[in-house]
Amino acid sequence: MTSAPTSAFYSIFRQSVLNRVALGESKPTVKSTATPPPTPSKSPKKPDRNKSRHPGKAILAGGISGAIEISITYPTEYIKTQMQLFDDRAKAGIIQSVKDTVRNDGPLGLYRGLSCLLFFSVPKNAARFFAFEQLRHRLEDENGHLSTPRTLLAGLGAGVFEAITVVTPMETIKVKLIHDQLSHSKPERLYKNFFHGVYTIVKQNGLKSTYQGLLPTILKQGSNQAIRWAVYKKMQAYLAGPDQSPADIGVPKIMLAGAVAGAASVYGNTPIDVVKTRMQGLDAHKYKTTMHCVRSIWKNEGFFAFYKGTVPRLGRVCADVAIVMVVYEYVMRFLDSVWDTDTK
């Protein structure tokens, strides 16, 4: 027989359980003291350097690369221009031309006219890379891929843009300064320095005179950039191989790709460069049109005259493109790390 206290306690417990079930209460839950696994943090999105770049970055990186490049390679440009303007310089060859220049004007004579290219080289390269990146942005597919024909087109457009905005007046002034130095002794020279040269040229002949040889300059720069960009991108992809992104190759491979691209452009358009140089020199008045200049060179000097200055130009352009591409790529990589942009 169950005792009364025990029976009463059982009744109270049973009634409490029934009340809780009736009210829909769940069983007491035990809170877990385990620490939830940490949520993996998202790392910043790495820029895809195979796609087009922000125009501001292109202008800045292009300008810096141009200033560094021209400061290193200008003597080869100076000798090349000599050999294209004067038959005796072309016959004397590169080494003799260098010796004569140093003997007559000292080592700094090899840098006469540098100020012109240095002042213009920054905006020239800025214009080139800006135009290329903008055209690339419009021509690439949804995956950021640019086919070879479209690379040629983007390069052509970049070359035409830089020729009209910067290169033609730059080249005209540079050629006249060098031509003046080689044609006259120091006391008889027409231009004392870069600024005096620019002032005198514009004062005597007007601003329009700085656009002498516009058509051959457009043809030269357009073909230059079309060939260079197409070959550079192909070489970049070839040197990267299947396991590496073309945009991530190192300095030696960038320099090799740039040098090959530069060499291809030299052999592809040196005849245009010779015509351009003739039409921008002090004897430019001899030629009525671009075709008249071409016919005159062919008739009076023969086919090989169109390739005068090829060797010094080859050295200058290969070094030019190699240096510019290395500096541009690494400045761009730095800007990508500190400047978050989205061109899409």
C-alpha positions in Angstrom: 0.0 0.0 0.0 1.3 3.3 -1.1 1.8 6.0 1.5 -0.2 9.2 1.2 2.8 11.6 0.8 4.2 9.5 -2.0 0.8 9.3 -3.7 0.4 13.0 -3.4 3.8 13.8 -4.8 3.2 11.5 -7.8 -0.1 13.2 -8.5 1.5 16.7 -8.5 4.4 15.6 -10.8 1.9 13.9 -13.2 -0.3 17.0 -13.4 2.8 19.3 -14.0 3.9 17.2 -17.0 0.4 17.1 -18.5 0.1 20.9 -18.1 3.4 21.5 -19.9 2.4 19.1 -22.8 -1.0 20.9 -23.0 0.8 24.3 -23.3 3.1 22.9 -26.1 6.3 23.5 -24.1 9.3 21.6 -25.4 11.8 19.9 -23.3 14.5 22.1 -21.8 17.4 22.5 -24.3 21.0 22.4 -23.3 23.0 25.2 -24.9 26.1 24.0 -26.7 29.3 25.5 -25.5 31.2 24.5 -28.6 32.7 27.4 -30.6 31.3 27.6 -34.1 33.9 27.1 -36.9 35.3 30.4 -38.2 33.9 31.8 -41.4 36.7 32.0 -44.0 37.5 35.6 -44.8 37.3 36.6 -48.4 40.6 37.9 -49.8 40.6 40.9 -52.0 39.8 40.2 -55.6 43.0 40.0 -57.6 42.9 42.2 -60.7 42.8 40.3 -64.0 45.8 41.8 -65.8 44.8 40.0 -69.0 41.9 42.4 -69.4 41.9 46.1 -70.3 43.3 48.5 -67.8 41.8 51.7 -66.3 42.6 54.7 -68.5 44.1 56.7 -65.6 46.5 53.8 -64.8 47.4 53.5 -68.5 48.3 57.2 -68.8 50.4 57.2 -65.6 52.3 54.0 -66.3 52.8 54.9 -70.0 54.2 58.3 -69.1 56.7 56.9 -66.6 57.8 54.2 -68.9 58.4 56.7 -71.8 60.5 59.0 -69.7 62.8 56.2 -68.5 63.1 54.6 -71.9 64.1 57.7 -73.9 66.7 58.7 -71.4 68.5 55.4 -71.9 68.1 54.9 -75.7 68.4 58.4 -77.2 71.9 58.2 -78.6 70.8 55.4 -81.0 68.0 57.6 -82.2 70.4 60.4 -82.8 72.7 58.3 -84.9 69.8 56.8 -86.8 68.5 60.2 -87.8 72.0 61.3 -89.0 72.3 58.3 -91.3 68.8 58.9 -92.8 69.5 62.6 -93.5 73.0 62.4 -94.9 74.6 60.0 -97.4 78.1 60.4 -96.0 76.9 59.5 -92.5 75.2 56.4 -93.9 78.4 55.4 -95.7 80.6 56.1 -92.7 78.6 53.7 -90.5 77.5 53.7 -86.9 80.9 53.6 -85.2 82.4 56.4 -87.3 79.3 58.5 -86.8 79.6 58.2 -83.1 83.3 59.0 -83.2 82.7 62.1 -85.3 79.9 63.4 -83.1 81.9 62.9 -79.9 85.0 64.6 -81.5 83.0 67.6 -82.7 80.5 68.1 -79.9 81.7 66.0 -77.0 79.9 63.0 -75.5 76.8 65.1 -74.8 76.6 65.7 -78.5 74.9 62.3 -78.7 72.1 63.7 -76.6 71.5 66.8 -78.7 67.7 67.0 -79.3 67.0 64.8 -76.2 65.1 67.6 -74.5 62.6 67.5 -77.3 62.0 63.8 -77.1 62.0 63.9 -73.3 59.4 66.6 -73.2 57.2 64.8 -75.7 58.0 61.2 -74.7 55.9 61.3 -71.6 52.7 62.4 -73.3 53.5 60.2 -76.3 53.6 57.0 -74.3 50.7 58.2 -72.2 48.6 58.8 -75.3 49.7 55.4 -76.8 48.8 53.2 -73.8 45.6 55.2 -73.1 44.4 54.7 -76.7 45.4 51.1 -76.7 43.6 50.2 -73.4 40.5 52.1 -74.5 40.3 50.3 -77.8 41.2 47.0 -76.2 38.3 47.5 -73.7 35.9 48.0 -76.6 37.2 45.2 -78.8 37.8 42.4 -76.3 35.1 39.7 -75.7 33.2 39.0 -72.5 36.1 37.0 -71.1 38.6 39.8 -71.7 40.2 38.0 -74.7 41.5 40.0 -77.6 42.0 38.1 -80.9 45.1 38.8 -83.0 43.2 40.8 -85.7 41.6 42.9 -83.0 45.0 43.4 -81.4 46.3 44.7 -84.7 43.3 47.0 -84.9 43.7 48.3 -81.4 47.5 48.9 -82.0 46.8 50.6 -85.3 44.3 53.0 -83.6 46.8 53.7 -80.8 49.5 54.6 -83.3 47.3 56.9 -85.3 46.1 58.6 -82.1 49.6 59.3 -80.8 50.8 60.4 -84.3 48.2 63.1 -84.5 48.3 64.3 -80.9 52.0 64.1 -80.0 54.4 62.4 -82.4 54.3 64.5 -85.5 55.2 67.8 -83.9 57.8 66.0 -81.7 59.5 64.3 -84.6 59.4 67.5 -86.7 61.2 69.5 -84.1 63.7 66.7 -83.3 64.7 66.2 -86.9 65.1 69.9 -87.5 67.3 70.3 -84.4 69.5 67.3 -85.5 69.6 68.5 -89.1 70.7 72.0 -88.0 73.5 70.6 -85.8 74.8 68.5 -88.6 74.5 71.1 -91.3 76.2 74.0 -89.5 79.1 74.7 -87.3 78.3 75.9 -83.7 78.4 79.7 -84.5 76.2 79.3 -87.6 73.5 77.1 -86.1 69.9 78.3 -86.4 68.8 76.9 -83.1 70.6 77.5 -79.8 68.7 75.0 -77.8 65.4 73.2 -77.7 63.2 76.1 -76.6 64.9 78.5 -79.0 64.4 75.9 -81.7 60.7 75.5 -81.0 60.2 79.3 -80.8 62.1 80.0 -84.1 60.3 77.2 -86.0 56.8 78.3 -84.9 57.6 82.0 -85.4 59.1 81.6 -88.9 56.8 79.0 -90.3 53.7 78.9 -88.0 52.4 76.1 -85.8 51.3 74.2 -89.0 55.0 73.7 -89.8 55.3 71.3 -86.9 52.9 69.0 -88.7 55.2 68.4 -91.7 55.1 64.7 -92.7 51.8 64.1 -90.9 50.7 61.3 -93.3 54.0 59.3 -93.2 54.1 59.7 -89.4 50.5 58.4 -89.2 51.5 55.5 -91.4 54.7 54.8 -89.4 53.1 55.0 -85.9 50.0 53.1 -87.0 52.0 50.2 -88.5 54.5 50.4 -85.6 51.9 49.9 -82.9 49.8 47.4 -84.9 52.9 45.1 -85.5 54.3 45.6 -82.0 51.2 44.9 -80.0 50.2 41.9 -82.1 53.7 40.3 -81.9 54.2 41.3 -78.2 50.9 39.6 -77.2 51.7 36.5 -79.2 55.2 36.3 -77.7 53.8 37.0 -74.2 51.4 34.0 -74.5 54.1 31.8 -76.0 56.6 32.5 -73.3 54.0 32.1 -70.5 53.1 28.5 -71.7 50.0 26.6 -70.7 50.5 26.8 -66.9 51.0 30.6 -66.5 49.0 33.7 -67.2 50.6 35.8 -69.9 50.2 38.9 -67.7 52.3 37.3 -64.9 55.6 36.5 -66.8 58.8 37.9 -65.3 61.2 40.6 -66.5 63.4 38.5 -68.8 60.4 37.2 -70.7 58.8 40.6 -70.9 62.1 42.1 -72.3 62.4 39.2 -74.8 58.8 39.6 -76.0 59.3 43.4 -76.3 62.6 43.1 -78.2 61.1 40.7 -80.7 58.1 42.9 -81.2 60.4 45.9 -81.7 62.5 44.1 -84.3 59.4 43.0 -86.2 58.2 46.6 -86.4 61.6 47.9 -87.6 61.8 45.6 -90.6 58.1 46.2 -91.3 58.1 50.0 -91.6 61.6 51.4 -91.8 60.9 52.7 -95.4 58.1 54.8 -94.0 60.4 56.1 -91.3 62.9 57.2 -93.9 60.3 59.1 -95.9 59.0 60.7 -92.7 62.5 61.8 -91.7 63.2 63.4 -95.1 59.9 65.3 -95.0 60.6 66.7 -91.6 64.2 67.8 -92.2 65.4 71.3 -93.2 65.2 70.2 -96.8 61.5 69.3 -96.5 60.7 72.0 -99.1 62.1 69.8 -101.8 59.2 67.4 -101.6 55.7 68.4 -102.6 53.9 65.4 -101.3 54.6 62.0 -99.6 54.5 60.2 -102.9 56.9 62.8 -104.5 59.3 62.1 -101.7 59.0 58.3 -102.2 59.6 58.7 -106.0 62.6 61.0 -105.4 64.3 58.6 -103.1 63.7 55.7 -105.4 64.9 57.5 -108.5 68.0 59.2 -107.0 69.2 56.7 -104.4 67.6 53.3 -105.1 65.7 50.7 -103.1 68.2 50.3 -100.3 68.0 54.0 -99.4 64.6 53.1 -97.8 66.5 51.0 -95.3 69.1 53.6 -94.2 69.6 53.7 -90.5 68.0 50.2 -90.0 70.8 48.9 -87.7 70.8 51.8 -85.2 67.1 52.0 -85.4 66.9 48.2 -84.7 69.0 48.6 -81.6 67.1 51.6 -80.4 63.6 50.2 -81.0 64.4 46.8 -79.5 65.7 48.4 -76.4 62.8 50.9 -76.5 60.0 48.3 -76.5 61.8 46.0 -74.1 62.3 48.8 -71.5 58.9 50.4 -72.0 57.0 47.1 -71.6 58.9 46.1 -68.4 58.4 49.5 -66.8 54.8 49.6 -67.9 53.9 46.1 -66.7 55.5 46.6 -63.3 54.2 50.1 -62.7 50.7 48.8 -63.7 51.1 45.9 -61.2 51.9 48.3 -58.5 49.0 50.6 -59.4 46.7 47.5 -59.4 47.8 46.8 -55.8 47.1 50.3 -54.5 44.4 51.6 -56.8 41.2 49.6 -56.9 39.5 50.2 -60.2 37.0 48.4 -62.4 36.9 49.1 -66.1 33.9 46.9 -66.7 
